[in-house]
Amino acid sequence: MQRSYWFIALGIVWTIIFSGMSFYWAMGGLLGVKSLGGFIYEMSLNPSPSFVMIVWLTGFIKLLGLLLLLMLLIQWKKPIITRMLYYVTKIIGALLFLYGLLNFITISLSVFNVLEFDLDSYATFWRLAFWEPFWMAGGVFYFFSVKKSTI
């Protein structure tokens, strides 16, 4: 397996920012949360303890991506570990990208009144201009962190 250290580094930075946002919001920060819109925004205004716990948990789950990317930097002696890391990284990258892309498509369809969402124009703008492309960028960083070696 060949590694792309630039994509690994970008993925690490992306993951830290991504999980950091969850930790910030879990501690009660509200900057940027209105851009998410809908139910999440409403819940963040007067969060229940279970909602706060979920936001903390999502931050820690996001940090698992950091572990994965750091594991790519190790020269593993067992080929099965290398193969597993390769496929897990590719799958996670593809899923992150697809999640952002599908959200982008569905929110775009709501802009043209094909679908109906509970998003105001502020949240719709930020979801299309930042959040969904942010998910897709993370997917690209993970996906291209590794490539199969011809050896």
N, C-alpha and C positions, 0 to 999 in steps of 0.2 A: 504494500500500500504506500503510495506517495502522499505526502502531506503538502498542503499549501499554507505556509506559515502566515501569509498575509490574511488569508480568509479565516484561519484559526484566530489570529489576533483580533480581526474585526468581529468575529463571533463572540469572543470573550468580552470585548467592550460592549457589544450589543446586549449580551446576556446580563452583564452587571447593571447597565442602564435599565433594562427591562425589569429585572428583579428589584432593583432599587426603587423604582416607581411604586411597586406593590408595597414595599416596606414603608415608604414615605406615606402612602395612603393609609396603611394599617395603623400608623402612629397618629392619624387624624389630619394629615395634610390634605388640602383640597385643591391645590394648584393643578390644573389640567384635568381634574376629574369631570368637570362639566362637559369637556369635549367628548367623553365617552357616551353621554346621553342616556336616555331611557331609564330602565330599572336600576342600573348600577349607580347612576348619578343620584336618583331619588334615595336609594339606600344609604349612600355616603353622607347625605345631609343629616341624618339622624340614625347612625348605625347601631344595630343590635350587637351584643357581644358575639353572637354566632357569625354575623357578617364580618366583623373585624377578624375573627379567627380564620375565616375562609380567605380573607385578603392576605393575612400573614402566611397561611399555608401555600397560597399561590406563589408568593415571593420565594419560599423555600423550594417549591417544585421547580420554579424557573431556574434556580441556582443549580439544579441537577444538570442542566445543560453546560454549565461551567465545568463541572466534574468531567463530563463527557469530552469536552474540548481539551481539557488538560490531559486526559488519558491518551489523547491522540499524540501528544508530545513524547510519550514513553516508547522506547524501542522494546516491544514485547518479544519474548523468546518463543512463545507458543503462537503458531500461525492462526489457531482458532480464535484467539483473543483479537488479533489484528483484523481478521475477517468479520468478527462480530461487531467490532467498533466501526468498521467501514460501513456495514449495512445499517446499523443503528443510526449512524450519523446521516447517511443518505436518506433514510426513511423519515427521520425527524426534520431534516431540511425540507423535504418534499411536503410533509404535512404542515409545517409552518407557512410555507409559501402558499399552498392550496387554501389554508384557512384564511389568510389575508386576501387572496384572489377571490375566493367565493364570497367573502364579506363585501369586498369592493364591488363585485358584480351585483349582489343583491341590494346593497345600499344605492348603487347607481340606478337600478331598476325602480327603486322607491322614489328617486328624484324625478323620474319620468312617469310616475303614478302607475307603474305596472304592478308593483307590490306596495303594501302599506306597512310602514314601521312607525313605532312610537319614538321618533327622533326629531328634535327640532332642527331648524336650519343650521344653527351653530354647531351642534353635534354632527350633523350630516357633513358639513364642510370639513371638520377636523378628522372625521373618520376617513373621508376620501382623500384628504390632503396629507394626513400624517399617519394615523393608526394602522390602516390596512397596508399602506406601502411599508410601514415599519415592520409589520409581521412578515411581509414578503422579502424585505431586505434580510431579516434574520434567517429566513429559509435559504436564501442564496448563500449567505455566509456559511451556514452549516453544510449545505449540500456540496459546495465546492471546496470545503476544508480537506477533503480526501478524494483521491482518485486511484483507480486500480493500477497496480504496477504491471508492466509487461514482462517482468522477470518471473 
